[in-house]
Amino acid sequence: MPWKKSSNKLVTPFQVLVSYYFIAIAISFLLLRLPGVHQEGVKVSFLDSLFTAVSAVSVTGLTTINISETYTTFGLVMILVILQLGAIGIMSLGTFVWLLVGKKIGMRERQLIMIDHNQYSVSGVVKLIREILKILFGIELTGTIILTLHFTNYFDTLEEAFLHGIFASISATTNGGFDITGMSLLPFHNDYFVQMVTMVLIVLGAIGFPVLIELKTFLLNRRENFRFSLFTKITTSTYAILFIVGALVILLLESFHSFKEMSW
């Protein structure tokens, strides 16, 4: 349903949503230009900051700079905020703020949230956003605790282990792909525990919130008459096929090339 501007031109929800994403990129860019974000003596160009902001909001993971050598702890926190912004969705975050200040979610906001999450009904939209936030933060918190405890074997202090743990957890769950080791997961190439936890977080973050919400309902309620939706069945089946076939194809193609003499 379109809305009218003051000039009587129609503005569609999609146009408003796109505008929000441009605003999110602008805010992210400003966050990455704040004082104290960059390490002492490090200069980052306008374009590099913009590229990092766009990559983080879109949870793409591409960077033109070394994150670990460029940003301070405060800067890394800003990147985590931006990754969350992209993962949750602009309208989801807006809804969360609305709920915090106690404002009522109107029809216009519900329609925008519906579009952002591919929902075809405005009923229960606010409940959907609450579920999304609970699930996302729950997964990230669990991943953070597990990785932090394990990273105490790699780092001298708990603070450093926690920083790497929370960054790795959020980066994997949001599918952001950013790292603060400077070498991605190469430092853990023989640590299958870190790799398995990371893979689980990536899958949980990529499979989609509608699927996770249904899975949560199934696990908590245990109703005999519960049936997964067609959407969830198609999504999980397709994901599993792509995952298994992709792994087998890469294994077959690279076993005697780039993966030669490596473990399975």
NORHUKA-V806301 format. One record per backbone hydrogen bond with DSSP energy under -0.5 kcal/mol. CO is the residue of the C=O (numbers start at 1). NH is the residue of the N-H. E is the energy in kcal/mol with one decimal. If there is no record, write none. Layout:
# NORHUKA-V806301
co={CO | CO}
nh={NH | NH}
e={E | E}
This chain:
# NORHUKA-V806301
co={3 | 5 | 9 | 10 | 11 | 12 | 13 | 14 | 15 | 16 | 17 | 18 | 19 | 20 | 21 | 22 | 23 | 24 | 25 | 26 | 27 | 28 | 30 | 31 | 34 | 37 | 39 | 45 | 46 | 47 | 48 | 49 | 50 | 51 | 52 | 53 | 54 | 55 | 55 | 56 | 65 | 66 | 67 | 67 | 70 | 72 | 73 | 74 | 75 | 76 | 77 | 78 | 79 | 80 | 81 | 82 | 83 | 84 | 85 | 89 | 90 | 91 | 92 | 93 | 94 | 95 | 96 | 97 | 98 | 99 | 104 | 106 | 107 | 108 | 109 | 110 | 111 | 112 | 113 | 114 | 115 | 122 | 124 | 125 | 126 | 127 | 128 | 129 | 130 | 131 | 132 | 133 | 134 | 135 | 136 | 137 | 138 | 139 | 140 | 141 | 142 | 143 | 144 | 145 | 146 | 147 | 148 | 149 | 150 | 151 | 151 | 157 | 158 | 159 | 160 | 161 | 162 | 163 | 164 | 165 | 166 | 167 | 168 | 169 | 170 | 171 | 171 | 172 | 183 | 185 | 186 | 188 | 190 | 191 | 192 | 193 | 194 | 195 | 196 | 197 | 198 | 199 | 200 | 201 | 202 | 203 | 208 | 209 | 210 | 211 | 212 | 213 | 214 | 215 | 216 | 217 | 217 | 218 | 223 | 229 | 230 | 231 | 232 | 233 | 234 | 235 | 236 | 237 | 238 | 239 | 240 | 241 | 242 | 243 | 244 | 245 | 246 | 247 | 248 | 249 | 250 | 251 | 254 | 254 | 257 | 259}
nh={11 | 8 | 5 | 12 | 3 | 16 | 17 | 18 | 19 | 20 | 21 | 22 | 23 | 24 | 25 | 26 | 27 | 28 | 29 | 30 | 31 | 32 | 33 | 34 | 37 | 72 | 42 | 49 | 50 | 51 | 52 | 53 | 54 | 55 | 56 | 57 | 58 | 60 | 61 | 59 | 67 | 70 | 70 | 71 | 39 | 76 | 77 | 78 | 79 | 80 | 81 | 82 | 83 | 84 | 85 | 86 | 87 | 88 | 89 | 93 | 94 | 95 | 96 | 97 | 98 | 99 | 100 | 101 | 103 | 102 | 106 | 110 | 111 | 112 | 113 | 114 | 115 | 116 | 117 | 119 | 118 | 125 | 128 | 129 | 130 | 131 | 132 | 133 | 134 | 135 | 136 | 137 | 138 | 139 | 140 | 141 | 142 | 143 | 144 | 145 | 146 | 147 | 148 | 149 | 150 | 151 | 152 | 152 | 153 | 154 | 155 | 161 | 162 | 163 | 164 | 165 | 166 | 167 | 168 | 169 | 170 | 171 | 172 | 173 | 174 | 176 | 177 | 175 | 186 | 188 | 189 | 191 | 192 | 195 | 196 | 197 | 198 | 199 | 200 | 201 | 202 | 203 | 204 | 205 | 206 | 207 | 212 | 213 | 214 | 215 | 216 | 217 | 218 | 219 | 220 | 221 | 222 | 222 | 226 | 233 | 234 | 235 | 236 | 237 | 238 | 239 | 240 | 241 | 242 | 243 | 244 | 245 | 246 | 247 | 248 | 249 | 250 | 251 | 252 | 253 | 254 | 255 | 257 | 259 | 260 | 262}
e={-3.8 | -1.6 | -2.6 | -0.5 | -2.9 | -1.8 | -2.6 | -2.5 | -2.0 | -2.1 | -1.8 | -2.0 | -2.3 | -2.4 | -2.2 | -2.2 | -2.7 | -2.6 | -2.6 | -2.1 | -2.2 | -1.8 | -1.2 | -1.0 | -1.6 | -2.5 | -2.1 | -2.1 | -2.2 | -2.7 | -2.4 | -2.3 | -2.6 | -2.7 | -2.4 | -2.6 | -2.3 | -3.0 | -0.6 | -1.1 | -0.8 | -0.8 | -0.9 | -2.1 | -2.7 | -2.3 | -2.0 | -1.8 | -1.9 | -2.2 | -2.1 | -2.1 | -2.6 | -2.2 | -2.1 | -2.2 | -2.5 | -2.9 | -1.4 | -2.4 | -2.2 | -2.3 | -2.2 | -2.2 | -2.3 | -2.6 | -2.1 | -2.1 | -2.4 | -0.7 | -0.7 | -2.2 | -2.3 | -1.8 | -2.4 | -2.3 | -2.0 | -2.4 | -1.6 | -3.3 | -1.4 | -1.4 | -2.0 | -2.1 | -2.2 | -2.2 | -2.3 | -2.4 | -2.4 | -2.7 | -2.8 | -2.4 | -2.0 | -2.5 | -2.4 | -2.5 | -2.2 | -2.5 | -2.5 | -2.4 | -2.3 | -2.6 | -2.7 | -2.2 | -1.8 | -2.9 | -0.8 | -0.5 | -1.7 | -1.6 | -2.2 | -1.9 | -2.7 | -2.3 | -2.2 | -2.3 | -3.1 | -1.9 | -2.3 | -2.2 | -2.4 | -2.5 | -2.1 | -2.7 | -2.5 | -1.6 | -1.4 | -0.7 | -2.2 | -1.8 | -1.7 | -1.1 | -1.0 | -1.7 | -2.6 | -2.5 | -2.4 | -2.4 | -2.4 | -2.3 | -2.4 | -2.5 | -2.6 | -2.1 | -1.7 | -2.3 | -1.8 | -2.8 | -1.8 | -2.4 | -2.5 | -2.2 | -2.4 | -2.5 | -2.4 | -2.2 | -0.5 | -1.5 | -1.3 | -2.2 | -2.7 | -2.6 | -2.7 | -2.0 | -2.6 | -2.5 | -2.5 | -2.3 | -2.6 | -2.5 | -2.8 | -2.8 | -2.0 | -2.0 | -2.4 | -2.8 | -2.4 | -2.3 | -2.7 | -2.6 | -2.2 | -1.3 | -1.6 | -2.2 | -1.3 | -2.1}
